[in-house]
Amino acid sequence: MPPKKVTTKEQIIVEDVPDNENSDDYSEDSDSSDSEQEVDQDSEQEVDQPSEKEELTKEKKEKKEKPTFDEVYKEIDSLTKEEIQIDNEILELHKQLSVKEKQKSANKKQRNKLLNLLPKAYEDGCNKARKEKKKRTNSGKNGILKELPVPPLLIKFLNLPEGTQLMRPKVFSLLNKKFIELGLKKGQSSVLDKKTAKIFGVEEGYEIEFDKCQSFLAKIYNDAKPKPTDISL
């Protein structure tokens, strides 16, 4: 019969310690593993569940994609009213266009009528001007408008026939043209050269200003008048 192994109390305690430690470690590992699994499950749930913002966005999209009956009806009513307003504006523009076309047509008729009257009006104006000119000529037989014999000095200078009678303005015009032909005109004045100055009895370079040309002409006429003879007793 084999001898019995004697086990002391201390040995039992020492031997049980490793088993207890292992059990505790296992318990801790189990608890940790369980907690990790719970976290993973919670995170999976969070990922699977949409946020409130996404739900609102989704709801808005659904609303836009599927408007209600009232919304559709209101939109149709608004577009119909807008179309009626546009039709009224177009009608008003047509009325204004019609009025403008009538005004244009009336203006065109009036213009054509005046164009037809224009030649006759022009002819009447010319006839009236001739009559008025004739009246002025007939009424101006006194003074410088009276036809008088041209002085011999001017007859010779202007190469006029002997005994020519002209109004003073006509003689003035012929004298001015003669100065232009001889190159004596200097702007509005006439400057006589040596030959012309000798004809009129003045010094060379004598200047006849335009506003004094009538006075120069009047002197020639006065010099040509016959002088009264002295009567001796």
C-alpha positions in Angstrom: 0.0 0.0 0.0 1.6 3.3 -1.2 2.2 6.0 1.3 -0.3 8.9 1.5 0.9 12.3 0.3 0.6 14.8 3.0 -0.5 18.2 1.8 -0.2 21.2 4.0 -2.6 24.1 4.1 0.1 26.5 2.9 0.7 24.4 -0.2 -3.0 24.3 -1.0 -3.2 28.1 -0.8 -0.1 28.5 -2.9 -1.3 26.0 -5.5 -4.7 27.7 -5.7 -3.4 31.1 -6.4 -2.5 30.5 -10.0 -5.9 29.1 -10.7 -7.5 32.2 -9.2 -5.3 34.5 -11.1 -6.1 32.8 -14.4 -9.7 32.9 -13.7 -9.5 36.6 -12.9 -7.6 37.3 -16.1 -10.1 35.3 -18.0 -12.9 37.2 -16.4 -11.3 40.5 -17.3 -10.6 39.4 -20.8 -14.2 38.4 -21.1 -15.5 41.6 -19.8 -13.2 43.6 -22.1 -14.3 41.5 -25.1 -17.9 42.0 -24.2 -17.5 45.7 -23.9 -15.7 45.9 -27.3 -18.5 44.0 -28.9 -21.0 46.3 -27.4 -19.1 49.4 -28.7 -18.9 47.9 -32.1 -22.6 47.1 -32.1 -23.4 50.7 -31.0 -21.1 52.2 -33.7 -22.8 50.0 -36.3 -26.1 51.1 -35.1 -25.0 54.7 -35.3 -23.7 54.3 -38.9 -26.9 52.5 -40.0 -29.2 55.1 -38.5 -29.4 58.4 -40.7 -28.9 61.8 -39.0 -31.8 64.3 -38.5 -30.3 66.6 -41.1 -30.2 63.9 -43.7 -33.8 63.0 -42.9 -34.9 66.7 -43.3 -33.1 66.9 -46.7 -34.7 63.7 -47.8 -38.1 65.0 -46.8 -37.5 68.3 -48.7 -36.5 66.4 -51.8 -39.6 64.2 -51.6 -41.7 67.4 -51.2 -40.1 69.0 -54.3 -40.4 65.9 -56.3 -44.0 65.3 -55.3 -45.8 68.6 -54.9 -49.2 68.5 -53.4 -52.5 69.1 -55.3 -52.9 72.5 -53.7 -49.4 73.6 -54.7 -49.9 72.5 -58.3 -53.2 74.2 -58.5 -51.9 77.5 -57.1 -48.9 77.4 -59.6 -51.3 76.8 -62.5 -53.5 79.7 -61.3 -50.6 82.0 -61.0 -49.3 81.2 -64.5 -52.8 81.6 -65.9 -53.2 85.1 -64.4 -49.7 86.1 -65.7 -50.6 84.9 -69.2 -53.8 87.0 -69.1 -51.9 90.1 -68.0 -49.4 89.6 -70.9 -52.3 89.2 -73.4 -53.8 92.5 -72.1 -50.4 94.3 -72.5 -50.0 92.9 -76.0 -53.5 94.1 -76.9 -52.8 97.6 -75.6 -49.6 97.8 -77.6 -51.5 96.8 -80.7 -53.9 99.6 -80.1 -51.1 102.1 -79.7 -49.5 100.8 -82.9 -52.7 101.3 -84.7 -53.0 104.9 -83.6 -49.4 105.7 -84.6 -49.9 104.1 -88.0 -53.0 106.3 -88.5 -51.0 109.4 -87.5 -48.2 108.5 -89.9 -50.7 108.0 -92.8 -52.3 111.4 -92.1 -48.9 113.1 -92.0 -48.0 111.5 -95.3 -51.1 112.7 -97.0 -50.6 116.2 -95.7 -47.0 116.2 -96.8 -47.9 115.1 -100.3 -50.5 117.8 -100.5 -48.0 120.4 -99.6 -45.5 119.0 -102.1 -48.1 119.4 -104.8 -48.7 123.0 -103.8 -44.9 123.9 -103.6 -44.3 124.7 -107.3 -47.3 127.0 -107.5 -46.4 128.7 -104.3 -42.8 129.2 -105.6 -44.1 130.7 -108.8 -46.5 133.0 -107.0 -43.7 134.2 -104.7 -41.5 135.0 -107.7 -44.3 136.9 -109.4 -45.0 138.8 -106.2 -41.3 139.7 -105.8 -41.2 141.0 -109.4 -44.2 143.1 -108.9 -42.8 144.6 -105.7 -39.5 145.3 -107.5 -41.2 146.9 -110.3 -43.2 149.1 -107.9 -40.0 150.2 -106.1 -38.4 151.0 -109.5 -41.3 153.1 -110.7 -41.5 154.9 -107.4 -37.8 155.6 -107.2 -37.4 158.1 -110.0 -36.0 160.7 -107.7 -32.5 160.8 -106.1 -30.0 158.1 -106.7 -32.6 155.8 -108.3 -33.3 158.3 -111.0 -31.7 157.5 -114.3 -29.3 160.3 -115.1 -26.7 160.8 -117.8 -23.4 159.1 -116.9 -20.6 161.7 -116.6 -18.1 161.7 -119.6 -15.3 160.7 -117.3 -17.1 157.4 -116.4 -18.4 156.9 -119.9 -14.7 156.8 -121.0 -13.5 154.7 -118.1 -16.3 152.2 -118.2 -16.4 152.1 -122.0 -20.1 153.0 -122.2 -21.9 154.5 -125.2 -22.2 158.3 -125.4 -25.3 159.6 -123.7 -25.9 156.6 -121.6 -28.3 157.1 -118.7 -28.2 154.9 -115.7 -29.3 154.8 -112.1 -26.5 155.6 -109.6 -26.5 152.1 -108.0 -25.9 150.6 -111.5 -23.0 152.9 -112.1 -21.6 152.0 -108.7 -21.8 148.3 -109.6 -20.0 148.8 -113.0 -17.3 150.9 -111.4 -16.7 148.2 -108.7 -16.4 145.5 -111.4 -13.9 147.7 -113.3 -11.8 148.0 -110.2 -11.8 144.3 -109.8 -10.8 143.8 -113.5 -7.8 146.1 -113.0 -6.8 144.3 -109.8 -7.3 147.4 -107.6 -9.6 145.8 -105.0 -8.0 145.2 -101.7 -10.6 143.5 -99.6 -13.6 145.9 -99.2 -11.5 148.9 -100.4 -10.1 149.9 -103.8 -6.6 151.3 -104.0 -5.9 153.3 -107.3 -2.7 152.8 -109.2 -0.8 155.6 -111.0 -2.8 155.4 -114.2 -6.2 155.2 -112.6 -5.4 157.9 -110.1 -4.5 160.2 -112.9 -7.8 159.6 -114.7 -9.8 160.6 -111.5 -7.4 163.4 -110.6 -6.1 162.0 -107.3 -2.7 160.9 -106.1 -1.3 157.4 -106.7 -2.4 154.9 -103.9 -5.6 156.8 -103.3 -7.9 154.4 -101.3 -11.6 154.3 -101.8 -13.3 152.6 -98.9 -16.4 150.6 -99.6 -18.7 152.8 -97.4 -17.3 155.9 -99.1 -17.6 154.8 -102.7 -20.9 156.5 -103.1 -19.3 159.8 -101.9 -16.5 159.3 -104.5 -19.1 158.7 -107.2 -21.2 161.7 -106.1 -18.2 164.0 -106.5 -17.7 162.8 -110.1 -21.3 163.6 -110.8 -21.1 167.0 -109.2 -17.9 167.9 -111.1 -19.6 166.9 -114.3 -22.5 169.4 -113.8 -22.4 172.5 -115.9 -21.2 175.5 -113.8 -23.2 178.7 -113.9 -21.6 181.4 -116.0 -21.0 184.9 -114.5 -23.3 187.4 -116.0 -21.5 190.7 -116.7 -23.3 193.9 -116.8 
